[in-house]
Amino acid sequence: MIESVNNELIKKYAKLQQKKYRMQEGLFIVEGEHLVDEACKREIVVDIFATYEYPEAKLVSDNVMKKLSGLDSPAHVLAVCKMLSEREIKGNILALDGIQDPGNLGTIIRSAVAFGVDTIVASSDTVDLYNQKTIRASEGMLFQINYLKRDLYAFLSDVHDTYKIYTTDVVDGCNIKEIMCQNPYVIVMGNEGNGVSEMVASLADERFHIPMSDKCESLNVAIATAIILYQFFN
Amino acid sequence: MIESVNNELIKKYAKLQQKKYRMQEGLFIVEGEHLVDEACKREIVVDIFATYEYPEAKLVSDNVMKKLSGLDSPAHVLAVCKMLSEREIKGNILALDGIQDPGNLGTIIRSAVAFGVDTIVASSDTVDLYNQKTIRASEGMLFQINYLKRDLYAFLSDVHDTYKIYTTDVVDGCNIKEIMCQNPYVIVMGNEGNGVSEMVASLADERFHIPMSDKCESLNVAIATAIILYQFFN
């Protein structure tokens, strides 16, 4: 059993709570049985730590688990994983232009899988996929999606001939309930405060808005994204 | 300027971070100019505190603001408010059966206002409306909704003759895209882990599910609620 928080391996892995070290090592941590199981299925697990008997796990004390975990109440098992590799794109795409909140990103990933998105393409200023809050909010669905980081303008320019590109426009967009969705699509969703950047929006073939009461100014971006994906899902 | 965190008024209001004291005093705190403005419009403000010149505000030091605030990075202005009073029900109702996450509750309130819900009826075990995370996620929309806490079974029994009651059922429910919505409605949404309790669900007139990919087991409850309200909104 590893009982010392000064163990070299523990000290190294504890640093993975910071994005900088995740990038440097190409590793990230998932916590809890469900996520550890999903990671094992994907064959990306490098090391497992648990406070009780768990297959293939190194046994650690509660204190060591607390050191490794990013959570106030650490799970009893966690896995150190290799970052997910990119797959070939073969289906509908959701493009994210600067999402900042890790909970929003995780919830968006969960909804994207639910409504048939194959690939998420995130701008370079989007919050980190491997943030603990993102991973938790995704409920394990980050293992089901093809996730790329790209310059969005360049990416959309490249796929413009083969994909129909949709985005939101609360002022001039048509009612989303009245448009026909064409597959394969790219749907571009913007930042929480500022929406889609102008340059990126200029590449859209069609713009829509979600009809709603004038009592409410806007929807949460994870909510708006889910509604659009739901509407386009057959 | 109030500079001492031991000032009696500051000590009293700082306790409002805890639900127990909010209930006892019938008071809660909102932070940031936008929410303070909205609270002023509703005429529920008892006291305003700010670290700069602000209409009607008591000037306080940064330290005092930190003591009053529930946030890691406190806003520069906050208001102590009287809890919102109940209005008469006159429209569509969203019933919440034991929502536990304050962010989910706030996001649900925002979507409910967006999609024409007049009244939210929450079971007694639903997370507190006046939790700072709920208030923030609602983006000020908590001031736009009629919010009641009730025993849901008793409430739904009472309104059963005048309202059509809908709920979710992922196993036997029909496809939500195929049902006609009847106004006024009550839509009952359940707890994050366990869904709607059996007794409450037994009062529903119609059950539906949201069609989705079999790669994903379930949606976040705030997402599912928004999609249903969107589908029912004309």
HADDOCK unambig.tbl for C-alpha pairs under 7 A between the chains (distance, minus, plus):
assign (segid A and resid 110 and name CA) (segid B and resid 219 and name CA) 6.98 0.50 0.50
assign (segid A and resid 111 and name CA) (segid B and resid 219 and name CA) 6.49 0.50 0.50
assign (segid A and resid 113 and name CA) (segid B and resid 215 and name CA) 6.68 0.50 0.50
assign (segid A and resid 113 and name CA) (segid B and resid 216 and name CA) 6.09 0.50 0.50
assign (segid A and resid 114 and name CA) (segid B and resid 212 and name CA) 5.23 0.50 0.50
assign (segid A and resid 114 and name CA) (segid B and resid 213 and name CA) 4.98 0.50 0.50
assign (segid A and resid 114 and name CA) (segid B and resid 215 and name CA) 6.68 0.50 0.50
assign (segid A and resid 114 and name CA) (segid B and resid 216 and name CA) 4.95 0.50 0.50
assign (segid A and resid 115 and name CA) (segid B and resid 212 and name CA) 5.48 0.50 0.50
assign (segid A and resid 115 and name CA) (segid B and resid 213 and name CA) 5.84 0.50 0.50
assign (segid A and resid 116 and name CA) (segid B and resid 213 and name CA) 6.01 0.50 0.50
assign (segid A and resid 212 and name CA) (segid B and resid 114 and name CA) 5.22 0.50 0.50
assign (segid A and resid 212 and name CA) (segid B and resid 115 and name CA) 5.49 0.50 0.50
assign (segid A and resid 213 and name CA) (segid B and resid 114 and name CA) 4.99 0.50 0.50
assign (segid A and resid 213 and name CA) (segid B and resid 115 and name CA) 5.84 0.50 0.50
assign (segid A and resid 213 and name CA) (segid B and resid 116 and name CA) 6.01 0.50 0.50
assign (segid A and resid 215 and name CA) (segid B and resid 113 and name CA) 6.69 0.50 0.50
assign (segid A and resid 215 and name CA) (segid B and resid 114 and name CA) 6.69 0.50 0.50
assign (segid A and resid 216 and name CA) (segid B and resid 113 and name CA) 6.11 0.50 0.50
assign (segid A and resid 216 and name CA) (segid B and resid 114 and name CA) 4.97 0.50 0.50
assign (segid A and resid 219 and name CA) (segid B and resid 110 and name CA) 6.98 0.50 0.50
assign (segid A and resid 219 and name CA) (segid B and resid 111 and name CA) 6.48 0.50 0.50
assign (segid A and resid 223 and name CA) (segid B and resid 223 and name CA) 5.65 0.50 0.50
assign (segid A and resid 223 and name CA) (segid B and resid 226 and name CA) 6.69 0.50 0.50
assign (segid A and resid 226 and name CA) (segid B and resid 223 and name CA) 6.68 0.50 0.50
assign (segid A and resid 227 and name CA) (segid B and resid 227 and name CA) 5.59 0.50 0.50
